[in-house]
Amino acid sequence: MPSLSVAGFAFLFGLGIGLPVGKSALAGLAVLLQQLSVGLSNDWLDLKRDKAVGRKDKPVAKGEISSSLVRNSSFISGLAALLIALLLGAPEGAWMIFMLAVGWSYNLGLKSNWLSVAPYAVGFGILPVFVTLAMTEPIFPPAWIVLVASLLGVSAHFANALPDLLDDKATGVRALPHILGQRLSAIIIAVTALAASLIVVTQASNLESTTGLIGLILTVALAGTASILSLRPEPPRIVFPLLILASLVNVILLMLGTGSL
């Protein structure tokens, strides 16, 4: 679900800025494969930790899939992402290498310390750039679009980490959500998602006011619910899907309100 959501962001944002459907689809596919590479490498590199805490949602940890298969699949997915990005152009290929490096940096060590939020903030923030580089005349998107994507990435990181707080502590992971604690992390989830929505509503010149208001209300409802659920002694895993939905609302607002850059 997370990989499809991020790929959907790339596809919808591409359509919103006027990219042809074919190019938008290629951009979305490249991002999907990049996300799969990062996600599979996480399952491979975290195998010992996942086994130690008995993760039921990880086929590799349960022995249903071999770690070598997951490792090789992560490499193949990364290579495929790069090749598809190169179909869009050399700048997109170079940017994809950057995107892969940022994603893998989380799995290779940053997830275990206070810098854990950086790959999410940077990784999401540079995603719109990958899409705008595919335009007939490649450009960098406005700074506010990059900021919106980064804020959604920060919110996603905290929402993704909270349900695993106890398991992560048991295996020595001390990411930023662990350091800041459950209460502050729950606040950050809501504030960053809401801030992203407010920026879109106020900066997207082609967005109708009624549409923007509806999107803002939906974001408040989804992010607020996720934040409240995050305060439970054992936050449910639905927190992350709720943030994905809130992000989708903002992506749709971007698609409707950005227009040709």
Backbone as CSV, one residue per row, in Angstrom:
resi,resn,N_x,N_y,N_z,CA_x,CA_y,CA_z,C_x,C_y,C_z
1,MET,0.815,-1.219,0.000,0.000,0.000,0.000,0.853,1.277,0.000
2,PRO,1.874,1.408,0.868,2.694,2.622,0.835,3.361,2.848,-0.523
3,SER,3.901,1.786,-1.120,4.575,1.919,-2.416,3.610,2.397,-3.485
4,LEU,2.417,1.817,-3.520,1.408,2.221,-4.498,0.977,3.669,-4.265
5,SER,0.899,4.069,-3.017,0.477,5.432,-2.693,1.488,6.458,-3.185
6,VAL,2.767,6.190,-2.957,3.806,7.117,-3.397,3.866,7.160,-4.924
7,ALA,3.729,5.993,-5.553,3.696,5.945,-7.015,2.483,6.698,-7.547
8,GLY,1.353,6.554,-6.847,0.151,7.289,-7.241,0.346,8.784,-7.143
9,PHE,1.096,9.225,-6.137,1.429,10.654,-6.002,2.146,11.130,-7.261
10,ALA,3.155,10.374,-7.692,3.924,10.762,-8.869,3.035,10.817,-10.108
11,PHE,2.187,9.811,-10.272,1.315,9.750,-11.439,0.315,10.903,-11.456
12,LEU,-0.377,11.116,-10.344,-1.392,12.165,-10.283,-0.773,13.553,-10.384
13,PHE,0.368,13.739,-9.752,1.040,15.033,-9.836,1.471,15.310,-11.279
14,GLY,1.944,14.260,-11.972,2.310,14.415,-13.371,1.130,14.853,-14.219
15,LEU,-0.021,14.220,-14.006,-1.219,14.624,-14.747,-1.598,16.069,-14.410
16,GLY,-1.440,16.429,-13.126,-1.824,17.760,-12.685,-0.997,18.869,-13.316
17,ILE,0.272,18.607,-13.595,1.125,19.644,-14.179,1.153,19.576,-15.706
18,GLY,0.316,18.698,-16.277,0.185,18.669,-17.726,1.040,17.661,-18.452
19,LEU,1.656,16.727,-17.738,2.420,15.680,-18.418,1.451,14.748,-19.159
20,PRO,1.844,14.241,-20.324,1.003,13.249,-21.000,0.807,12.024,-20.112
21,VAL,-0.282,11.308,-20.349,-0.591,10.132,-19.526,0.555,9.125,-19.561
22,GLY,1.140,8.917,-20.760,2.232,7.957,-20.897,3.430,8.311,-20.035
23,LYS,3.831,9.576,-20.057,4.971,10.011,-19.244,4.645,9.941,-17.753
24,SER,3.419,10.324,-17.405,3.015,10.258,-16.005,3.043,8.814,-15.515
25,ALA,2.595,7.891,-16.384,2.590,6.476,-16.018,4.009,5.947,-15.847
26,LEU,4.919,6.361,-16.737,6.319,5.942,-16.617,6.927,6.463,-15.317
27,ALA,6.642,7.724,-15.007,7.155,8.306,-13.758,6.608,7.536,-12.563
28,GLY,5.309,7.223,-12.591,4.706,6.464,-11.500,5.296,5.073,-11.369
29,LEU,5.542,4.404,-12.514,6.121,3.059,-12.493,7.543,3.078,-11.943
30,ALA,8.321,4.074,-12.362,9.693,4.189,-11.856,9.695,4.379,-10.337
31,VAL,8.800,5.226,-9.852,8.711,5.477,-8.410,8.227,4.227,-7.680
32,LEU,7.278,3.504,-8.276,6.802,2.264,-7.665,7.941,1.270,-7.482
33,LEU,8.766,1.104,-8.512,9.885,0.166,-8.432,10.941,0.649,-7.439
34,GLN,11.134,1.968,-7.374,12.070,2.526,-6.385,11.592,2.244,-4.973
35,GLN,10.281,2.424,-4.755,9.703,2.159,-3.440,9.772,0.674,-3.083
36,LEU,9.557,-0.182,-4.081,9.671,-1.623,-3.843,11.101,-1.999,-3.467
37,SER,12.072,-1.387,-4.132,13.473,-1.661,-3.820,13.785,-1.294,-2.376
38,VAL,13.320,-0.127,-1.968,13.560,0.331,-0.599,12.824,-0.553,0.409
39,GLY,11.561,-0.872,0.113,10.776,-1.690,1.029,11.308,-3.108,1.176
40,LEU,11.698,-3.715,0.061,12.245,-5.073,0.106,13.589,-5.102,0.828
41,SER,14.400,-4.076,0.601,15.690,-4.034,1.296,15.486,-3.890,2.800
42,ASN,14.429,-3.199,3.195,14.120,-3.067,4.619,13.792,-4.430,5.231
43,ASP,12.972,-5.226,4.518,12.624,-6.555,5.029,13.841,-7.457,5.106
44,TRP,14.725,-7.333,4.141,15.944,-8.147,4.109,16.906,-7.737,5.226
45,LEU,17.143,-6.438,5.355,18.115,-5.963,6.344,17.595,-6.062,7.773
46,ASP,16.268,-6.056,7.934,15.670,-6.122,9.270,15.276,-7.544,9.665
47,LEU,15.727,-8.523,8.924,15.280,-9.898,9.161,15.517,-10.354,10.599
48,LYS,16.708,-10.130,11.140,17.005,-10.564,12.502,16.104,-9.864,13.514
49,ARG,15.902,-8.564,13.337,15.040,-7.822,14.258,13.602,-8.337,14.188
50,ASP,13.106,-8.532,12.962,11.724,-8.975,12.786,11.504,-10.370,13.370
51,LYS,12.507,-11.243,13.237,12.399,-12.579,13.829,12.402,-12.497,15.348
52,ALA,13.222,-11.608,15.884,13.358,-11.491,17.338,12.056,-11.081,18.016
53,VAL,11.269,-10.233,17.323,10.014,-9.761,17.923,8.803,-10.495,17.361
54,GLY,9.035,-11.476,16.491,7.945,-12.297,15.966,6.958,-11.547,15.101
55,ARG,7.470,-10.734,14.153,6.587,-9.984,13.279,5.744,-10.923,12.418
56,LYS,4.435,-10.850,12.570,3.525,-11.737,11.842,3.229,-11.210,10.436
57,ASP,3.496,-9.906,10.208,3.161,-9.298,8.923,4.335,-9.308,7.953
58,LYS,5.402,-10.000,8.299,6.596,-10.046,7.454,6.823,-11.480,6.972
59,PRO,6.504,-11.791,5.721,6.688,-13.156,5.198,8.119,-13.669,5.319
60,VAL,9.084,-12.764,5.211,10.485,-13.179,5.317,10.785,-13.646,6.735
61,ALA,10.307,-12.895,7.721,10.547,-13.246,9.119,9.864,-14.560,9.489
62,LYS,8.745,-14.859,8.832,8.024,-16.104,9.112,8.581,-17.284,8.321
63,GLY,9.574,-17.023,7.469,10.188,-18.095,6.697,9.410,-18.500,5.461
64,GLU,8.413,-17.708,5.083,7.616,-18.038,3.908,8.343,-17.687,2.609
65,ILE,9.269,-16.730,2.709,10.068,-16.301,1.553,11.521,-16.254,1.999
66,SER,12.422,-16.687,1.143,13.842,-16.690,1.510,14.400,-15.271,1.490
67,SER,15.344,-15.003,2.382,15.950,-13.677,2.454,16.736,-13.350,1.192
68,SER,17.328,-14.383,0.568,18.097,-14.147,-0.660,17.186,-13.688,-1.797
69,LEU,15.980,-14.245,-1.841,15.022,-13.829,-2.868,14.625,-12.376,-2.672
70,VAL,14.377,-11.998,-1.425,14.007,-10.618,-1.124,15.162,-9.673,-1.440
71,ARG,16.380,-10.069,-1.063,17.560,-9.246,-1.334,17.733,-9.037,-2.840
72,ASN,17.684,-10.120,-3.604,17.866,-10.015,-5.054,16.748,-9.207,-5.700
73,SER,15.535,-9.375,-5.193,14.403,-8.634,-5.737,14.557,-7.136,-5.483
74,SER,15.130,-6.788,-4.333,15.342,-5.367,-4.040,16.352,-4.756,-5.005
75,PHE,17.404,-5.506,-5.327,18.400,-5.014,-6.284,17.801,-4.890,-7.685
76,ILE,17.036,-5.898,-8.086,16.433,-5.901,-9.424,15.427,-4.752,-9.554
77,SER,14.637,-4.538,-8.505,13.661,-3.449,-8.531,14.349,-2.097,-8.661
78,GLY,15.458,-1.921,-7.935,16.206,-0.672,-8.020,16.767,-0.443,-9.410
79,LEU,17.314,-1.497,-10.011,17.856,-1.390,-11.364,16.749,-1.081,-12.365
80,ALA,15.605,-1.745,-12.219,14.472,-1.502,-13.117,13.977,-0.060,-12.986
81,ALA,13.952,0.459,-11.755,13.539,1.842,-11.534,14.469,2.797,-12.265
82,LEU,15.756,2.517,-12.201,16.737,3.369,-12.870,16.571,3.307,-14.385
83,LEU,16.374,2.125,-14.926,16.231,1.971,-16.378,14.984,2.695,-16.889
84,ILE,13.887,2.578,-16.158,12.659,3.262,-16.581,12.814,4.774,-16.455
85,ALA,13.502,5.209,-15.406,13.756,6.643,-15.255,14.576,7.171,-16.429
86,LEU,15.528,6.368,-16.893,16.356,6.779,-18.028,15.550,6.895,-19.316
87,LEU,14.433,6.165,-19.399,13.556,6.308,-20.563,12.954,7.708,-20.621
88,LEU,12.821,8.322,-19.451,12.296,9.687,-19.393,13.387,10.716,-19.680
89,GLY,14.653,10.319,-19.513,15.764,11.226,-19.776,16.903,11.036,-18.792
90,ALA,18.072,11.551,-19.161,19.251,11.430,-18.302,19.081,12.139,-16.962
91,PRO,18.496,13.357,-16.912,18.299,14.000,-15.606,17.430,13.164,-14.663
92,GLU,16.395,12.520,-15.223,15.529,11.676,-14.400,16.294,10.458,-13.876
93,GLY,17.196,9.918,-14.718,18.015,8.797,-14.284,18.921,9.181,-13.127
94,ALA,19.558,10.336,-13.248,20.432,10.816,-12.176,19.640,11.078,-10.897
95,TRP,18.449,11.636,-11.065,17.612,11.927,-9.889,17.135,10.640,-9.234
96,MET,16.891,9.621,-10.038,16.458,8.336,-9.483,17.560,7.718,-8.629
97,ILE,18.809,7.851,-9.047,19.924,7.357,-8.230,19.904,8.044,-6.867
98,PHE,19.656,9.341,-6.872,19.555,10.112,-5.634,18.402,9.590,-4.772
99,MET,17.254,9.341,-5.405,16.087,8.848,-4.678,16.346,7.474,-4.056
100,LEU,16.990,6.603,-4.798,17.322,5.277,-4.268,18.296,5.387,-3.098
101,ALA,19.276,6.263,-3.237,20.269,6.431,-2.172,19.617,6.943,-0.891
102,VAL,18.703,7.893,-1.029,18.011,8.436,0.150,17.176,7.350,0.823
103,GLY,16.428,6.588,0.033,15.595,5.537,0.598,16.398,4.456,1.291
104,TRP,17.470,4.017,0.650,18.315,2.974,1.240,19.057,3.472,2.473
105,SER,19.340,4.768,2.546,20.076,5.298,3.701,19.301,5.071,4.995
106,TYR,17.988,5.093,4.902,17.152,4.824,6.087,17.369,3.394,6.570
107,ASN,17.323,2.447,5.642,17.467,1.037,6.006,18.876,0.685,6.456
108,LEU,19.857,1.412,5.952,21.256,1.088,6.245,21.768,1.715,7.537
109,GLY,20.901,2.407,8.276,21.373,2.918,9.562,20.636,4.110,10.130
110,LEU,20.108,4.985,9.260,19.479,6.195,9.780,18.195,5.911,10.554
111,LYS,17.580,4.768,10.318,16.342,4.440,11.011,16.548,4.230,12.505
112,SER,17.788,4.069,12.928,18.063,3.730,14.321,18.520,4.913,15.156
113,ASN,18.427,6.139,14.624,18.854,7.292,15.416,17.966,8.506,15.122
114,TRP,18.336,9.642,15.678,17.489,10.833,15.584,17.378,11.387,14.170
115,LEU,18.222,10.913,13.249,18.149,11.356,11.857,17.149,10.547,11.035
116,SER,16.389,9.685,11.696,15.483,8.791,10.970,14.465,9.541,10.120
117,VAL,14.115,10.750,10.516,13.114,11.509,9.774,13.680,12.069,8.466
118,ALA,15.000,12.215,8.388,15.615,12.864,7.229,15.311,12.152,5.902
119,PRO,15.466,10.813,5.809,15.149,10.164,4.524,13.695,10.341,4.105
120,TYR,12.791,10.433,5.066,11.381,10.649,4.727,11.161,12.080,4.240
121,ALA,11.707,13.052,4.970,11.533,14.452,4.587,12.182,14.731,3.236
122,VAL,13.406,14.246,3.061,14.117,14.474,1.804,13.524,13.620,0.682
123,GLY,13.271,12.349,0.992,12.779,11.429,-0.028,11.442,11.849,-0.622
124,PHE,10.522,12.291,0.243,9.235,12.775,-0.252,9.398,14.129,-0.931
125,GLY,10.270,14.975,-0.371,10.449,16.311,-0.927,11.010,16.324,-2.337
126,ILE,11.875,15.353,-2.646,12.493,15.348,-3.975,11.624,14.629,-5.018
127,LEU,10.540,14.009,-4.575,9.674,13.291,-5.510,9.047,14.202,-6.563
128,PRO,8.485,15.371,-6.184,7.928,16.248,-7.224,8.975,16.694,-8.249
129,VAL,10.226,16.813,-7.812,11.293,17.221,-8.731,11.489,16.167,-9.816
130,PHE,11.435,14.893,-9.424,11.572,13.805,-10.391,10.506,13.923,-11.479
131,VAL,9.300,14.297,-11.083,8.197,14.400,-12.044,8.368,15.617,-12.942
132,THR,8.724,16.764,-12.369,8.844,17.975,-13.195,10.045,17.915,-14.138
133,LEU,11.025,17.093,-13.819,12.159,16.921,-14.732,11.740,16.202,-16.014
134,ALA,10.583,15.541,-15.983,10.092,14.815,-17.159,9.306,15.713,-18.101
135,MET,9.136,16.980,-17.748,8.410,17.914,-18.606,9.217,18.204,-19.878
136,THR,8.534,18.688,-20.905,9.207,19.014,-22.166,10.350,19.985,-21.922
137,GLU,10.084,20.964,-21.060,11.135,21.877,-20.602,11.315,21.623,-19.106
138,PRO,12.287,20.777,-18.740,12.468,20.382,-17.334,12.664,21.588,-16.422
139,ILE,11.960,21.579,-15.301,12.083,22.650,-14.310,12.057,22.047,-12.917
140,PHE,12.419,22.859,-11.940,12.227,22.493,-10.544,10.885,23.077,-10.097
141,PRO,10.099,22.304,-9.358,8.791,22.809,-8.924,8.948,23.941,-7.922
142,PRO,7.897,24.729,-7.725,7.939,25.781,-6.699,8.292,25.199,-5.332
143,ALA,8.948,26.006,-4.520,9.416,25.530,-3.210,8.274,25.046,-2.336
144,TRP,7.093,25.645,-2.468,5.986,25.253,-1.591,5.522,23.826,-1.883
145,ILE,5.644,23.377,-3.136,5.276,21.998,-3.471,6.257,21.020,-2.834
146,VAL,7.536,21.353,-2.884,8.559,20.519,-2.246,8.310,20.463,-0.739
147,LEU,7.955,21.606,-0.151,7.688,21.661,1.288,6.475,20.798,1.660
148,VAL,5.431,20.865,0.854,4.230,20.041,1.109,4.600,18.562,1.103
149,ALA,5.350,18.146,0.081,5.754,16.734,-0.009,6.611,16.328,1.182
150,SER,7.510,17.206,1.601,8.368,16.910,2.755,7.551,16.764,4.037
151,LEU,6.596,17.645,4.236,5.749,17.580,5.430,4.942,16.278,5.460
152,LEU,4.435,15.869,4.302,3.705,14.602,4.239,4.635,13.427,4.555
153,GLY,5.892,13.541,4.137,6.868,12.502,4.452,7.149,12.419,5.941
154,VAL,7.284,13.563,6.585,7.518,13.586,8.031,6.336,12.964,8.766
155,SER,5.135,13.351,8.369,3.933,12.803,8.995,3.869,11.290,8.813
156,ALA,4.199,10.832,7.613,4.170,9.390,7.329,5.189,8.640,8.187
157,HIS,6.360,9.216,8.388,7.393,8.558,9.192,6.904,8.310,10.614
158,PHE,6.331,9.337,11.234,5.874,9.188,12.616,4.694,8.223,12.705
159,ALA,3.797,8.288,11.723,2.648,7.375,11.729,3.080,5.933,11.518
160,ASN,4.101,5.745,10.706,4.596,4.397,10.414,5.366,3.814,11.601
161,ALA,6.049,4.681,12.350,6.908,4.205,13.438,6.152,3.900,14.724
162,LEU,5.099,4.644,15.014,4.436,4.520,16.318,3.916,3.116,16.638
163,PRO,3.260,2.419,15.698,2.773,1.074,16.053,3.878,0.085,16.415
164,ASP,5.124,0.397,16.019,6.234,-0.525,16.279,7.143,-0.058,17.412
165,LEU,6.705,0.920,18.193,7.572,1.491,19.222,8.114,0.438,20.185
166,LEU,7.234,-0.400,20.703,7.673,-1.385,21.697,8.611,-2.419,21.077
167,ASP,8.262,-2.918,19.881,9.112,-3.902,19.209,10.476,-3.308,18.874
168,ASP,10.462,-2.053,18.421,11.726,-1.404,18.047,12.620,-1.194,19.260
169,LYS,12.032,-0.807,20.382,12.831,-0.614,21.602,13.492,-1.921,22.019
170,ALA,12.763,-3.014,21.850,13.292,-4.322,22.244,14.484,-4.747,21.404
171,THR,14.588,-4.192,20.196,15.694,-4.570,19.306,16.724,-3.448,19.155
172,GLY,16.632,-2.427,19.989,17.654,-1.393,20.002,17.474,-0.252,19.031
173,VAL,16.315,-0.155,18.374,16.064,0.945,17.447,15.622,2.171,18.237
174,ARG,16.333,3.289,18.022,15.989,4.529,18.710,15.858,5.645,17.681
175,ALA,14.779,5.571,16.898,14.524,6.586,15.885,13.959,7.837,16.545
176,LEU,13.770,8.887,15.764,13.287,10.148,16.323,11.932,10.001,17.029
177,PRO,10.958,9.240,16.484,9.702,9.065,17.221,9.901,8.430,18.597
178,HIS,10.874,7.513,18.733,11.149,6.906,20.026,11.744,7.938,20.990
179,ILE,12.604,8.780,20.458,13.278,9.785,21.279,12.291,10.842,21.777
180,LEU,11.413,11.296,20.886,10.459,12.348,21.244,9.303,11.817,22.089
181,GLY,9.010,10.544,21.949,7.934,9.958,22.744,6.602,9.935,22.013
182,GLN,5.691,9.149,22.530,4.417,8.894,21.868,3.546,10.141,21.751
183,ARG,3.449,10.906,22.827,2.553,12.066,22.827,3.002,13.116,21.808
184,LEU,4.275,13.481,21.854,4.772,14.495,20.934,4.723,13.992,19.486
185,SER,4.992,12.710,19.297,4.933,12.136,17.953,3.516,12.211,17.389
186,ALA,2.519,11.964,18.238,1.127,12.047,17.804,0.773,13.470,17.373
187,ILE,1.298,14.449,18.104,1.056,15.851,17.750,1.701,16.175,16.406
188,ILE,2.910,15.685,16.201,3.623,15.956,14.954,2.874,15.378,13.755
189,ILE,2.289,14.193,13.928,1.512,13.579,12.849,0.419,14.529,12.370
190,ALA,-0.342,15.068,13.321,-1.460,15.940,12.971,-0.986,17.282,12.430
191,VAL,0.009,17.877,13.075,0.456,19.229,12.703,1.068,19.244,11.305
192,THR,1.920,18.262,11.000,2.571,18.262,9.692,1.579,17.996,8.564
193,ALA,0.643,17.074,8.780,-0.363,16.797,7.750,-1.260,18.008,7.518
194,LEU,-1.662,18.651,8.609,-2.518,19.829,8.486,-1.761,20.993,7.834
195,ALA,-0.498,21.166,8.196,0.304,22.234,7.602,0.438,22.039,6.095
196,ALA,0.647,20.796,5.677,0.742,20.500,4.246,-0.538,20.891,3.526
197,SER,-1.673,20.548,4.115,-2.962,20.859,3.500,-3.196,22.370,3.437
198,LEU,-2.850,23.071,4.492,-3.020,24.529,4.514,-2.176,25.205,3.437
199,ILE,-0.970,24.706,3.245,-0.092,25.277,2.216,-0.684,25.060,0.832
200,VAL,-1.174,23.853,0.582,-1.779,23.568,-0.730,-2.978,24.480,-0.974
201,VAL,-3.858,24.573,0.015,-5.086,25.363,-0.141,-4.780,26.838,-0.380
202,THR,-3.746,27.350,0.256,-3.442,28.785,0.131,-2.534,29.111,-1.054
203,GLN,-1.788,28.116,-1.564,-0.808,28.394,-2.612,-1.217,27.900,-4.001
204,ALA,-2.089,26.896,-4.076,-2.477,26.345,-5.380,-3.436,27.320,-6.072
205,SER,-2.939,28.008,-7.087,-3.684,29.116,-7.696,-4.946,28.673,-8.423
206,ASN,-4.989,27.442,-8.922,-6.144,26.984,-9.699,-7.164,26.203,-8.871
207,LEU,-6.964,26.151,-7.567,-7.844,25.349,-6.711,-9.069,26.163,-6.296
208,GLU,-10.250,25.612,-6.571,-11.481,26.280,-6.166,-11.595,26.271,-4.640
209,SER,-12.136,27.341,-4.091,-12.194,27.494,-2.634,-13.023,26.396,-1.967
210,THR,-14.133,26.013,-2.599,-14.969,24.966,-2.013,-14.227,23.634,-1.970
211,THR,-13.547,23.314,-3.066,-12.761,22.079,-3.127,-11.661,22.093,-2.076
212,GLY,-10.999,23.233,-1.945,-9.937,23.361,-0.955,-10.450,23.177,0.461
213,LEU,-11.635,23.753,0.737,-12.222,23.634,2.077,-12.585,22.182,2.384
214,ILE,-13.162,21.497,1.412,-13.517,20.083,1.599,-12.256,19.261,1.867
215,GLY,-11.208,19.525,1.087,-9.947,18.803,1.270,-9.342,19.063,2.633
216,LEU,-9.432,20.306,3.087,-8.893,20.671,4.399,-9.648,19.957,5.516
217,ILE,-10.970,19.912,5.395,-11.793,19.233,6.405,-11.467,17.741,6.448
218,LEU,-11.318,17.119,5.273,-10.983,15.694,5.220,-9.614,15.428,5.846
219,THR,-8.662,16.315,5.565,-7.327,16.151,6.143,-7.370,16.250,7.656
220,VAL,-8.110,17.220,8.163,-8.241,17.385,9.616,-8.852,16.133,10.237
221,ALA,-9.896,15.592,9.586,-10.575,14.409,10.118,-9.652,13.189,10.115
222,LEU,-8.965,12.963,9.000,-8.107,11.786,8.872,-6.863,11.894,9.758
223,ALA,-6.175,13.043,9.670,-4.957,13.223,10.468,-5.278,13.304,11.954
224,GLY,-6.411,13.943,12.280,-6.814,14.035,13.686,-7.116,12.665,14.276
225,THR,-7.820,11.837,13.513,-8.121,10.479,13.973,-6.840,9.680,14.161
226,ALA,-5.923,9.802,13.192,-4.646,9.092,13.292,-3.870,9.542,14.524
227,SER,-3.889,10.838,14.789,-3.173,11.380,15.940,-3.760,10.878,17.255
228,ILE,-5.092,10.852,17.335,-5.759,10.373,18.556,-5.475,8.889,18.786
229,LEU,-5.563,8.099,17.714,-5.278,6.667,17.836,-3.820,6.421,18.228
230,SER,-2.951,7.337,17.840,-1.527,7.192,18.159,-1.249,7.321,19.646
231,LEU,-2.198,7.864,20.385,-2.013,8.046,21.822,-2.380,6.807,22.633
232,ARG,-2.935,5.807,21.974,-3.259,4.565,22.684,-1.985,3.882,23.173
233,PRO,-2.088,3.107,24.254,-0.898,2.396,24.755,-0.211,1.559,23.672
234,GLU,-1.011,0.931,22.815,-0.474,0.193,21.665,-1.165,0.714,20.415
235,PRO,-0.578,1.718,19.765,-1.217,2.326,18.596,-1.519,1.285,17.512
236,PRO,-2.750,1.282,16.971,-3.101,0.308,15.937,-2.427,0.636,14.614
237,ARG,-2.271,-0.382,13.776,-1.595,-0.180,12.499,-2.423,0.634,11.506
238,ILE,-3.679,0.872,11.816,-4.507,1.676,10.927,-4.073,3.136,10.917
239,VAL,-3.235,3.532,11.873,-2.736,4.910,11.916,-2.043,5.271,10.600
240,PHE,-1.204,4.378,10.110,-0.464,4.675,8.886,-1.388,4.770,7.668
241,PRO,-2.319,3.810,7.449,-3.253,3.960,6.325,-4.073,5.250,6.382
242,LEU,-4.423,5.689,7.589,-5.156,6.950,7.706,-4.326,8.118,7.202
243,LEU,-3.025,8.101,7.516,-2.146,9.159,7.026,-1.950,9.058,5.511
244,ILE,-1.943,7.834,4.989,-1.859,7.648,3.540,-3.067,8.293,2.866
245,LEU,-4.246,8.084,3.450,-5.463,8.677,2.894,-5.412,10.203,2.976
246,ALA,-4.911,10.732,4.098,-4.777,12.181,4.234,-3.813,12.729,3.185
247,SER,-2.744,11.983,2.924,-1.789,12.390,1.902,-2.430,12.359,0.516
248,LEU,-3.258,11.336,0.276,-3.952,11.232,-1.008,-4.856,12.434,-1.242
249,VAL,-5.534,12.881,-0.189,-6.379,14.070,-0.302,-5.548,15.261,-0.760
250,ASN,-4.367,15.419,-0.160,-3.505,16.541,-0.526,-2.953,16.409,-1.935
251,VAL,-2.684,15.187,-2.356,-2.200,14.961,-3.718,-3.282,15.339,-4.726
252,ILE,-4.513,14.972,-4.437,-5.619,15.326,-5.327,-5.795,16.847,-5.378
253,LEU,-5.663,17.497,-4.228,-5.733,18.964,-4.212,-4.617,19.563,-5.067
254,LEU,-3.422,18.979,-4.964,-2.310,19.447,-5.800,-2.625,19.256,-7.275
255,MET,-3.149,18.090,-7.618,-3.447,17.786,-9.012,-4.477,18.773,-9.570
256,LEU,-5.486,19.087,-8.762,-6.556,19.977,-9.215,-6.132,21.442,-9.219
257,GLY,-5.214,21.793,-8.330,-4.925,23.209,-8.151,-3.625,23.727,-8.714
258,THR,-2.734,22.811,-9.122,-1.415,23.274,-9.567,-1.456,23.812,-10.985
259,GLY,-2.023,23.044,-11.909,-2.028,23.458,-13.310,-0.641,23.375,-13.909
260,SER,-0.491,23.832,-15.115,0.813,23.792,-15.789,1.791,24.724,-15.082
261,LEU,2.964,24.194,-14.756,3.964,25.006,-14.046,4.731,25.902,-15.025
